[in-house]
Amino acid sequence: MSKPKVLFLCTGNSCRSQVAEGWAKHLKGDKIEAYSAGVEPHGMNPKAMQVMAEAGADISGQSSKHVDSPSNVPFDYVVTVCGHANETCPMFPGKAKIIHVGFDDPPALEKTAGSPEEALNHYRRVRDEIKEWVQTLPETLERTKLAAPRDKSKVGILVMCVGNSARSQMTEGLLKKYVGDFFDVHSAGMNPKDDVDPLAVRVMTEVGIDIRKQWPKSTRAYLGRQWFQYAIIVCHTTEQNCPRIFIGSTHRLFWPIDDPAVVQGSYETQLAAYRKARDQIESHVKVWAKAVRESVPA
């Protein structure tokens, strides 16, 4: 039986997708034929190579490639490991199944690191998370859905802001925690960023909510395709420009939350801004969840 051909795709094909390819070859070479590429390749990341070498997986022989490079390979699976690649993933001929499994972006996290060692630790953590996921292959590929469809047995909520990287992602995570048993929660942005904000991920982890596998999505992905009973808007810009197609008979809620990403200062100062936004969102969610539950007949 032939091995499934798997392409790991990210923006630059310099870090996460290279790490995934490296682990797949190192740990699952007998079960997977692994490749990687990028939608905008820009060379191998030295720190990614360094931390992989530390773990005993040499990826120095790999190279950064454009997604068009292996276009003649009949892939069975294309796994996007960052939000931007997921949004811009090209069409693949044949039977290729497109799957998104998001991981934090170490180069982005590196910018907020207080020391070279702290920067390397971001690479090490993501390296280990990718390794843990690769160890579940290929079985989990068979079980993974192409996308998360609307669960029509639940009431639908779409949370919106501009970039869908921080406030709306935190809101999605908190709504899933408090009312996920009754509501099907999604989030999107008018102009989505490439990835979920690392500081948003961190402050949510502090309260036991993991949003690392979420990714920024455009409102266009939902426009006219899915219907939501509730539209929750968490920033002023989106409140002013919210597509009317989401309103109609939908309940519209506006929870204005200041953008923590605009706060300048030390790393701790920025973290404090994200914690404040998280706590404000949680207050809105708790009040609304209580009102909703009290309105439902016992």
Secondary structure, DSSP 8 states (H G I E B T S, - for coil): ----EEEEEESSSSSHHHHHHHHHHHHHTTT-EEEEEESS-----HHHHHHHHHTT---TT----BTTTTTTS--SEEEE-SHHHHHH----STT-EEEE-----HHHHHTT-SSHHHHHHHHHHHHHHHHHHHTTTTHHHHH--SS----TTSEEEEEEESSSSSHHHHHHHHHHHHHTTTEEEEEEESS--SS--HHHHHHHHHTT---TT----BGGGTTTT---SEEEE-SHHHHHH--GGGTTTSEEEE-----GGG--S-HHHHHHHHHHHHHHHHHHHHHHHHHHHHHS--
